């Protein structure tokens, strides 16, 4: 691959990663607002995630 193609691919992957992280946070926020986040997430996995704001 050419250097420009590599850079374009890396930029696209970085954008996609940001979109995924944003979607994950939006979904978590919705579950917290609905009051079901704590029900759905097992207690042992909560320590690996950030606390809901």
CHARMM-style PDB file with segment names, atoms N, HN, CA, C and O in Angstrom:
ATOM      1  N   UNK     1       0.829  -1.185   0.000  1.00  0.00      PROA
ATOM      2  CA  UNK     1       0.000   0.000   0.000  1.00  0.00      PROA
ATOM      3  C   UNK     1       0.867   1.241   0.000  1.00  0.00      PROA
ATOM      4  O   UNK     1       1.998   1.248   0.487  1.00  0.00      PROA
ATOM      5  N   UNK     2       0.310   2.258  -0.548  1.00  0.00      PROA
ATOM      6  HN  UNK     2      -0.608   2.253  -0.944  1.00  0.00      PROA
ATOM      7  CA  UNK     2       1.019   3.529  -0.554  1.00  0.00      PROA
ATOM      8  C   UNK     2       0.884   4.189   0.808  1.00  0.00      PROA
ATOM      9  O   UNK     2      -0.023   3.880   1.580  1.00  0.00      PROA
ATOM     10  N   UNK     3       1.802   5.100   1.087  1.00  0.00      PROA
ATOM     11  HN  UNK     3       2.539   5.351   0.460  1.00  0.00      PROA
ATOM     12  CA  UNK     3       1.799   5.787   2.380  1.00  0.00      PROA
ATOM     13  C   UNK     3       0.497   6.554   2.582  1.00  0.00      PROA
ATOM     14  O   UNK     3      -0.067   6.527   3.676  1.00  0.00      PROA
ATOM     15  N   UNK     4       0.013   7.230   1.554  1.00  0.00      PROA
ATOM     16  HN  UNK     4       0.471   7.251   0.665  1.00  0.00      PROA
ATOM     17  CA  UNK     4      -1.242   7.983   1.683  1.00  0.00      PROA
ATOM     18  C   UNK     4      -2.407   7.050   1.985  1.00  0.00      PROA
ATOM     19  O   UNK     4      -3.268   7.381   2.800  1.00  0.00      PROA
ATOM     20  N   UNK     5      -2.443   5.894   1.340  1.00  0.00      PROA
ATOM     21  HN  UNK     5      -1.743   5.626   0.678  1.00  0.00      PROA
ATOM     22  CA  UNK     5      -3.513   4.932   1.613  1.00  0.00      PROA
ATOM     23  C   UNK     5      -3.464   4.459   3.062  1.00  0.00      PROA
ATOM     24  O   UNK     5      -4.500   4.304   3.707  1.00  0.00      PROA
ATOM     25  N   UNK     6      -2.256   4.231   3.566  1.00  0.00      PROA
ATOM     26  HN  UNK     6      -1.414   4.356   3.041  1.00  0.00      PROA
ATOM     27  CA  UNK     6      -2.102   3.825   4.963  1.00  0.00      PROA
ATOM     28  C   UNK     6      -2.610   4.911   5.906  1.00  0.00      PROA
ATOM     29  O   UNK     6      -3.323   4.617   6.865  1.00  0.00      PROA
ATOM     30  N   UNK     7      -2.251   6.153   5.639  1.00  0.00      PROA
ATOM     31  HN  UNK     7      -1.672   6.392   4.860  1.00  0.00      PROA
ATOM     32  CA  UNK     7      -2.692   7.264   6.485  1.00  0.00      PROA
ATOM     33  C   UNK     7      -4.204   7.405   6.437  1.00  0.00      PROA
ATOM     34  O   UNK     7      -4.852   7.625   7.461  1.00  0.00      PROA
ATOM     35  N   UNK     8      -4.764   7.275   5.230  1.00  0.00      PROA
ATOM     36  HN  UNK     8      -4.238   7.096   4.399  1.00  0.00      PROA
ATOM     37  CA  UNK     8      -6.215   7.369   5.089  1.00  0.00      PROA
ATOM     38  C   UNK     8      -6.906   6.260   5.875  1.00  0.00      PROA
ATOM     39  O   UNK     8      -7.928   6.496   6.519  1.00  0.00      PROA
ATOM     40  N   UNK     9      -6.355   5.066   5.824  1.00  0.00      PROA
ATOM     41  HN  UNK     9      -5.525   4.874   5.301  1.00  0.00      PROA
ATOM     42  CA  UNK     9      -6.938   3.942   6.543  1.00  0.00      PROA
ATOM     43  C   UNK     9      -6.841   4.156   8.053  1.00  0.00      PROA
ATOM     44  O   UNK     9      -7.794   3.877   8.780  1.00  0.00      PROA
ATOM     45  N   UNK    10      -5.710   4.643   8.521  1.00  0.00      PROA
ATOM     46  HN  UNK    10      -4.936   4.870   7.930  1.00  0.00      PROA
ATOM     47  CA  UNK    10      -5.538   4.918   9.948  1.00  0.00      PROA
ATOM     48  C   UNK    10      -6.501   6.004  10.415  1.00  0.00      PROA
ATOM     49  O   UNK    10      -7.076   5.906  11.498  1.00  0.00      PROA
ATOM     50  N   UNK    11      -6.674   7.032   9.600  1.00  0.00      PROA
ATOM     51  HN  UNK    11      -6.206   7.112   8.720  1.00  0.00      PROA
ATOM     52  CA  UNK    11      -7.615   8.103   9.947  1.00  0.00      PROA
ATOM     53  C   UNK    11      -9.042   7.578  10.014  1.00  0.00      PROA
ATOM     54  O   UNK    11      -9.798   7.946  10.914  1.00  0.00      PROA
ATOM     55  N   UNK    12      -9.417   6.719   9.067  1.00  0.00      PROA
ATOM     56  HN  UNK    12      -8.803   6.420   8.336  1.00  0.00      PROA
ATOM     57  CA  UNK    12     -10.754   6.143   9.057  1.00  0.00      PROA
ATOM     58  C   UNK    12     -10.968   5.256  10.289  1.00  0.00      PROA
ATOM     59  O   UNK    12     -12.039   5.281  10.895  1.00  0.00      PROA
ATOM     60  N   UNK    13      -9.959   4.482  10.651  1.00  0.00      PROA
ATOM     61  HN  UNK    13      -9.089   4.461  10.158  1.00  0.00      PROA
ATOM     62  CA  UNK    13     -10.068   3.625  11.835  1.00  0.00      PROA
ATOM     63  C   UNK    13     -10.173   4.452  13.112  1.00  0.00      PROA
ATOM     64  O   UNK    13     -10.932   4.102  14.016  1.00  0.00      PROA
ATOM     65  N   UNK    14      -9.425   5.538  13.193  1.00  0.00      PROA
ATOM     66  HN  UNK    14      -8.809   5.822  12.458  1.00  0.00      PROA
ATOM     67  CA  UNK    14      -9.483   6.409  14.365  1.00  0.00      PROA
ATOM     68  C   UNK    14     -10.876   7.035  14.490  1.00  0.00      PROA
ATOM     69  O   UNK    14     -11.423   7.125  15.588  1.00  0.00      PROA
ATOM     70  N   UNK    15     -11.437   7.462  13.373  1.00  0.00      PROA
ATOM     71  HN  UNK    15     -10.992   7.389  12.481  1.00  0.00      PROA
ATOM     72  CA  UNK    15     -12.784   8.040  13.387  1.00  0.00      PROA
ATOM     73  C   UNK    15     -13.804   6.994  13.824  1.00  0.00      PROA
ATOM     74  O   UNK    15     -14.695   7.281  14.624  1.00  0.00      PROA
ATOM     75  N   UNK    16     -13.669   5.789  13.298  1.00  0.00      PROA
ATOM     76  HN  UNK    16     -12.945   5.556  12.648  1.00  0.00      PROA
ATOM     77  CA  UNK    16     -14.594   4.716  13.647  1.00  0.00      PROA
ATOM     78  C   UNK    16     -14.499   4.373  15.132  1.00  0.00      PROA
ATOM     79  O   UNK    16     -15.516   4.123  15.779  1.00  0.00      PROA
ATOM     80  N   UNK    17     -13.290   4.362  15.668  1.00  0.00      PROA
ATOM     81  HN  UNK    17     -12.464   4.565  15.142  1.00  0.00      PROA
ATOM     82  CA  UNK    17     -13.091   4.067  17.091  1.00  0.00      PROA
ATOM     83  C   UNK    17     -13.785   5.119  17.956  1.00  0.00      PROA
ATOM     84  O   UNK    17     -14.412   4.779  18.960  1.00  0.00      PROA
ATOM     85  N   UNK    18     -13.676   6.400  17.570  1.00  0.00      PROA
ATOM     86  HN  UNK    18     -13.167   6.676  16.755  1.00  0.00      PROA
ATOM     87  CA  UNK    18     -14.342   7.471  18.311  1.00  0.00      PROA
ATOM     88  C   UNK    18     -15.856   7.303  18.258  1.00  0.00      PROA
ATOM     89  O   UNK    18     -16.542   7.518  19.257  1.00  0.00      PROA
ATOM     90  N   UNK    19     -16.377   6.921  17.099  1.00  0.00      PROA
ATOM     91  HN  UNK    19     -15.820   6.746  16.287  1.00  0.00      PROA
ATOM     92  CA  UNK    19     -17.819   6.724  16.957  1.00  0.00      PROA
ATOM     93  C   UNK    19     -18.308   5.575  17.826  1.00  0.00      PROA
ATOM     94  O   UNK    19     -19.377   5.659  18.432  1.00  0.00      PROA
ATOM     95  N   UNK    20     -17.528   4.507  17.887  1.00  0.00      PROA
ATOM     96  HN  UNK    20     -16.660   4.439  17.395  1.00  0.00      PROA
ATOM     97  CA  UNK    20     -17.899   3.357  18.715  1.00  0.00      PROA
ATOM     98  C   UNK    20     -17.893   3.748  20.186  1.00  0.00      PROA
ATOM     99  O   UNK    20     -18.815   3.407  20.927  1.00  0.00      PROA
ATOM    100  N   UNK    21     -16.864   4.457  20.607  1.00  0.00      PROA
ATOM    101  HN  UNK    21     -16.115   4.734  20.006  1.00  0.00      PROA
ATOM    102  CA  UNK    21     -16.785   4.881  22.008  1.00  0.00      PROA
ATOM    103  C   UNK    21     -17.949   5.804  22.346  1.00  0.00      PROA
ATOM    104  O   UNK    21     -18.534   5.700  23.424  1.00  0.00      PROA
ATOM    105  N   UNK    22     -18.282   6.692  21.441  1.00  0.00      PROA
ATOM    106  HN  UNK    22     -17.807   6.776  20.565  1.00  0.00      PROA
ATOM    107  CA  UNK    22     -19.395   7.610  21.656  1.00  0.00      PROA
ATOM    108  C   UNK    22     -20.710   6.851  21.755  1.00  0.00      PROA
ATOM    109  O   UNK    22     -21.540   7.155  22.611  1.00  0.00      PROA
ATOM    110  N   UNK    23     -20.906   5.869  20.888  1.00  0.00      PROA
ATOM    111  HN  UNK    23     -20.231   5.622  20.192  1.00  0.00      PROA
ATOM    112  CA  UNK    23     -22.123   5.067  20.914  1.00  0.00      PROA
ATOM    113  C   UNK    23     -22.233   4.273  22.211  1.00  0.00      PROA
ATOM    114  O   UNK    23     -23.316   4.146  22.783  1.00  0.00      PROA
ATOM    115  N   UNK    24     -21.110   3.747  22.664  1.00  0.00      PROA
ATOM    116  HN  UNK    24     -20.230   3.851  22.199  1.00  0.00      PROA
ATOM    117  CA  UNK    24     -21.093   2.971  23.905  1.00  0.00      PROA
ATOM    118  C   UNK    24     -21.477   3.853  25.091  1.00  0.00      PROA
ATOM    119  O   UNK    24     -22.259   3.441  25.948  1.00  0.00      PROA
ATOM    120  N   UNK    25     -20.928   5.061  25.138  1.00  0.00      PROA
ATOM    121  HN  UNK    25     -20.292   5.396  24.442  1.00  0.00      PROA
ATOM    122  CA  UNK    25     -21.256   5.979  26.226  1.00  0.00      PROA
ATOM    123  C   UNK    25     -22.717   6.414  26.158  1.00  0.00      PROA
ATOM    124  O   UNK    25     -23.370   6.551  27.192  1.00  0.00      PROA
ATOM    125  N   UNK    26     -23.234   6.632  24.952  1.00  0.00      PROA
ATOM    126  HN  UNK    26     -22.703   6.521  24.112  1.00  0.00      PROA
ATOM    127  CA  UNK    26     -24.640   7.020  24.793  1.00  0.00      PROA
ATOM    128  C   UNK    26     -25.562   5.898  25.260  1.00  0.00      PROA
ATOM    129  O   UNK    26     -26.567   6.152  25.924  1.00  0.00      PROA
ATOM    130  N   UNK    27     -25.225   4.673  24.917  1.00  0.00      PROA
ATOM    131  HN  UNK    27     -24.409   4.467  24.377  1.00  0.00      PROA
ATOM    132  CA  UNK    27     -26.039   3.529  25.340  1.00  0.00      PROA
ATOM    133  C   UNK    27     -26.005   3.381  26.860  1.00  0.00      PROA
ATOM    134  O   UNK    27     -27.037   3.137  27.485  1.00  0.00      PROA
ATOM    135  N   UNK    28     -24.841   3.525  27.442  1.00  0.00      PROA
ATOM    136  HN  UNK    28     -24.002   3.723  26.934  1.00  0.00      PROA
ATOM    137  CA  UNK    28     -24.708   3.420  28.893  1.00  0.00      PROA
ATOM    138  C   UNK    28     -25.513   4.519  29.582  1.00  0.00      PROA
ATOM    139  O   UNK    28     -26.192   4.269  30.578  1.00  0.00      PROA
ATOM    140  N   UNK    29     -25.434   5.723  29.051  1.00  0.00      PROA
ATOM    141  HN  UNK    29     -24.882   5.926  28.242  1.00  0.00      PROA
ATOM    142  CA  UNK    29     -26.174   6.843  29.619  1.00  0.00      PROA
ATOM    143  C   UNK    29     -27.672   6.587  29.583  1.00  0.00      PROA
ATOM    144  O   UNK    29     -28.380   6.871  30.550  1.00  0.00      PROA
ATOM    145  N   UNK    30     -28.152   6.051  28.469  1.00  0.00      PROA
ATOM    146  HN  UNK    30     -27.577   5.821  27.684  1.00  0.00      PROA
ATOM    147  CA  UNK    30     -29.576   5.740  28.352  1.00  0.00      PROA
ATOM    148  C   UNK    30     -29.996   4.688  29.382  1.00  0.00      PROA
ATOM    149  O   UNK    30     -31.033   4.828  30.029  1.00  0.00      PROA
ATOM    150  N   UNK    31     -29.195   3.645  29.529  1.00  0.00      PROA
ATOM    151  HN  UNK    31     -28.352   3.531  29.003  1.00  0.00      PROA
ATOM    152  CA  UNK    31     -29.510   2.593  30.508  1.00  0.00      PROA
ATOM    153  C   UNK    31     -29.522   3.144  31.931  1.00  0.00      PROA
ATOM    154  O   UNK    31     -30.349   2.744  32.751  1.00  0.00      PROA
ATOM    155  N   UNK    32     -28.603   4.061  32.218  1.00  0.00      PROA
ATOM    156  HN  UNK    32     -27.932   4.386  31.551  1.00  0.00      PROA
ATOM    157  CA  UNK    32     -28.566   4.680  33.547  1.00  0.00      PROA
ATOM    158  C   UNK    32     -29.825   5.518  33.758  1.00  0.00      PROA
ATOM    159  O   UNK    32     -30.443   5.463  34.821  1.00  0.00      PROA
ATOM    160  N   UNK    33     -30.205   6.302  32.730  1.00  0.00      PROA
ATOM    161  HN  UNK    33     -29.703   6.347  31.866  1.00  0.00      PROA
ATOM    162  CA  UNK    33     -31.402   7.141  32.844  1.00  0.00      PROA
ATOM    163  C   UNK    33     -32.656   6.297  33.039  1.00  0.00      PROA
ATOM    164  O   UNK    33     -33.565   6.691  33.769  1.00  0.00      PROA
ATOM    165  N   UNK    34     -32.705   5.149  32.393  1.00  0.00      PROA
ATOM    166  HN  UNK    34     -31.966   4.830  31.800  1.00  0.00      PROA
ATOM    167  CA  UNK    34     -33.860   4.266  32.526  1.00  0.00      PROA
ATOM    168  C   UNK    34     -33.844   3.491  33.844  1.00  0.00      PROA
ATOM    169  O   UNK    34     -34.832   2.858  34.216  1.00  0.00      PROA
ATOM    170  N   UNK    35     -32.713   3.551  34.542  1.00  0.00      PROA
ATOM    171  HN  UNK    35     -31.911   4.066  34.240  1.00  0.00      PROA
ATOM    172  CA  UNK    35     -32.595   2.886  35.831  1.00  0.00      PROA
ATOM    173  C   UNK    35     -32.355   1.392  35.738  1.00  0.00      PROA
ATOM    174  O   UNK    35     -32.579   0.669  36.709  1.00  0.00      PROA
ATOM    175  N   UNK    36     -31.903   0.917  34.589  1.00  0.00      PROA
ATOM    176  HN  UNK    36     -31.720   1.505  33.800  1.00  0.00      PROA
ATOM    177  CA  UNK    36     -31.688  -0.526  34.441  1.00  0.00      PROA
ATOM    178  C   UNK    36     -30.229  -0.906  34.244  1.00  0.00      PROA
ATOM    179  O   UNK    36     -29.907  -2.087  34.114  1.00  0.00      PROA
ATOM    180  N   UNK    37     -29.351   0.076  34.220  1.00  0.00      PROA
ATOM    181  HN  UNK    37     -29.613   1.035  34.325  1.00  0.00      PROA
ATOM    182  CA  UNK    37     -27.926  -0.224  34.024  1.00  0.00      PROA
ATOM    183  C   UNK    37     -27.416  -1.160  35.121  1.00  0.00      PROA
ATOM    184  O   UNK    37     -26.755  -2.158  34.836  1.00  0.00      PROA
ATOM    185  N   UNK    38     -27.727  -0.831  36.374  1.00  0.00      PROA
ATOM    186  HN  UNK    38     -28.264  -0.020  36.606  1.00  0.00      PROA
ATOM    187  CA  UNK    38     -27.234  -1.635  37.500  1.00  0.00      PROA
ATOM    188  C   UNK    38     -27.821  -3.038  37.506  1.00  0.00      PROA
ATOM    189  O   UNK    38     -27.202  -3.970  38.020  1.00  0.00      PROA
ATOM    190  N   UNK    39     -29.001  -3.192  36.941  1.00  0.00      PROA
ATOM    191  HN  UNK    39     -29.504  -2.436  36.524  1.00  0.00      PROA
ATOM    192  CA  UNK    39     -29.638  -4.508  36.876  1.00  0.00      PROA
ATOM    193  C   UNK    39     -28.957  -5.380  35.816  1.00  0.00      PROA
ATOM    194  O   UNK    39     -28.753  -6.577  36.017  1.00  0.00      PROA
ATOM    195  N   UNK    40     -28.613  -4.761  34.690  1.00  0.00      PROA
ATOM    196  HN  UNK    40     -28.779  -3.789  34.527  1.00  0.00      PROA
ATOM    197  CA  UNK    40     -28.071  -5.515  33.562  1.00  0.00      PROA
ATOM    198  C   UNK    40     -26.597  -5.873  33.701  1.00  0.00      PROA
ATOM    199  O   UNK    40     -26.151  -6.898  33.185  1.00  0.00      PROA
ATOM    200  N   UNK    41     -25.843  -5.028  34.398  1.00  0.00      PROA
ATOM    201  HN  UNK    41     -26.205  -4.195  34.816  1.00  0.00      PROA
ATOM    202  CA  UNK    41     -24.400  -5.241  34.507  1.00  0.00      PROA
ATOM    203  C   UNK    41     -24.102  -6.009  35.793  1.00  0.00      PROA
ATOM    204  O   UNK    41     -24.442  -5.550  36.883  1.00  0.00      PROA
ATOM    205  N   UNK    42     -23.463  -7.188  35.669  1.00  0.00      PROA
ATOM    206  HN  UNK    42     -23.187  -7.561  34.783  1.00  0.00      PROA
ATOM    207  CA  UNK    42     -23.113  -7.961  36.865  1.00  0.00      PROA
ATOM    208  C   UNK    42     -22.194  -7.167  37.798  1.00  0.00      PROA
ATOM    209  O   UNK    42     -21.387  -6.357  37.343  1.00  0.00      PROA
ATOM    210  N   UNK    43     -22.324  -7.405  39.087  1.00  0.00      PROA
ATOM    211  HN  UNK    43     -22.980  -8.064  39.456  1.00  0.00      PROA
ATOM    212  CA  UNK    43     -21.550  -6.657  40.088  1.00  0.00      PROA
ATOM    213  C   UNK    43     -20.048  -6.777  39.864  1.00  0.00      PROA
ATOM    214  O   UNK    43     -19.328  -5.793  40.029  1.00  0.00      PROA
ATOM    215  N   UNK    44     -19.558  -7.957  39.493  1.00  0.00      PROA
ATOM    216  HN  UNK    44     -20.143  -8.756  39.359  1.00  0.00      PROA
ATOM    217  CA  UNK    44     -18.112  -8.131  39.336  1.00  0.00      PROA
ATOM    218  C   UNK    44     -17.563  -7.375  38.125  1.00  0.00      PROA
ATOM    219  O   UNK    44     -16.376  -7.052  38.109  1.00  0.00      PROA
ATOM    220  N   UNK    45     -18.367  -7.087  37.128  1.00  0.00      PROA
ATOM    221  HN  UNK    45     -19.331  -7.350  37.141  1.00  0.00      PROA
ATOM    222  CA  UNK    45     -17.863  -6.363  35.966  1.00  0.00      PROA
ATOM    223  C   UNK    45     -17.956  -4.855  36.154  1.00  0.00      PROA
ATOM    224  O   UNK    45     -17.347  -4.107  35.389  1.00  0.00      PROA
ATOM    225  N   UNK    46     -18.701  -4.391  37.149  1.00  0.00      PROA
ATOM    226  HN  UNK    46     -19.196  -4.998  37.771  1.00  0.00      PROA
ATOM    227  CA  UNK    46     -18.808  -2.953  37.396  1.00  0.00      PROA
ATOM    228  C   UNK    46     -17.475  -2.351  37.803  1.00  0.00      PROA
ATOM    229  O   UNK    46     -17.199  -1.192  37.493  1.00  0.00      PROA
ATOM    230  N   UNK    47     -16.656  -3.112  38.483  1.00  0.00      PROA
ATOM    231  HN  UNK    47     -16.880  -4.053  38.735  1.00  0.00      PROA
ATOM    232  CA  UNK    47     -15.371  -2.589  38.924  1.00  0.00      PROA
ATOM    233  C   UNK    47     -14.453  -2.295  37.744  1.00  0.00      PROA
ATOM    234  O   UNK    47     -13.516  -1.507  37.868  1.00  0.00      PROA
ATOM    235  N   UNK    48     -14.716  -2.921  36.608  1.00  0.00      PROA
ATOM    236  HN  UNK    48     -15.477  -3.561  36.507  1.00  0.00      PROA
ATOM    237  CA  UNK    48     -13.887  -2.705  35.427  1.00  0.00      PROA
ATOM    238  C   UNK    48     -14.375  -1.516  34.609  1.00  0.00      PROA
ATOM    239  O   UNK    48     -13.677  -1.067  33.700  1.00  0.00      PROA
ATOM    240  N   UNK    49     -15.565  -0.997  34.919  1.00  0.00      PROA
ATOM    241  HN  UNK    49     -16.132  -1.361  35.658  1.00  0.00      PROA
ATOM    242  CA  UNK    49     -16.107   0.134  34.171  1.00  0.00      PROA
ATOM    243  C   UNK    49     -16.120   1.361  35.043  1.00  0.00      PROA
ATOM    244  O   UNK    49     -15.964   1.283  36.261  1.00  0.00      PROA
ATOM    245  N   UNK    50     -16.310   2.494  34.405  1.00  0.00      PROA
ATOM    246  HN  UNK    50     -16.437   2.557  33.415  1.00  0.00      PROA
ATOM    247  CA  UNK    50     -16.401   3.730  35.171  1.00  0.00      PROA
ATOM    248  C   UNK    50     -17.792   3.843  35.756  1.00  0.00      PROA
ATOM    249  O   UNK    50     -18.746   3.284  35.215  1.00  0.00      PROA
ATOM    250  N   UNK    51     -17.912   4.553  36.844  1.00  0.00      PROA
ATOM    251  HN  UNK    51     -17.137   5.007  37.284  1.00  0.00      PROA
ATOM    252  CA  UNK    51     -19.212   4.717  37.472  1.00  0.00      PROA
ATOM    253  C   UNK    51     -20.058   5.660  36.636  1.00  0.00      PROA
ATOM    254  O   UNK    51     -19.529   6.607  36.054  1.00  0.00      PROA
ATOM    255  N   UNK    52     -21.356   5.423  36.563  1.00  0.00      PROA
ATOM    256  HN  UNK    52     -21.786   4.654  37.036  1.00  0.00      PROA
ATOM    257  CA  UNK    52     -22.229   6.294  35.765  1.00  0.00      PROA
ATOM    258  C   UNK    52     -22.317   7.676  36.373  1.00  0.00      PROA
ATOM    259  O   UNK    52     -22.365   7.826  37.594  1.00  0.00      PROA
ATOM    260  N   UNK    53     -22.338   8.681  35.523  1.00  0.00      PROA
ATOM    261  HN  UNK    53     -22.299   8.559  34.531  1.00  0.00      PROA
ATOM    262  CA  UNK    53     -22.418  10.075  35.994  1.00  0.00      PROA
ATOM    263  C   UNK    53     -23.836  10.533  36.053  1.00  0.00      PROA
ATOM    264  OT1 UNK    53     -24.100  11.676  36.426  1.00  0.00      PROA
TER     265      UNK     53
END
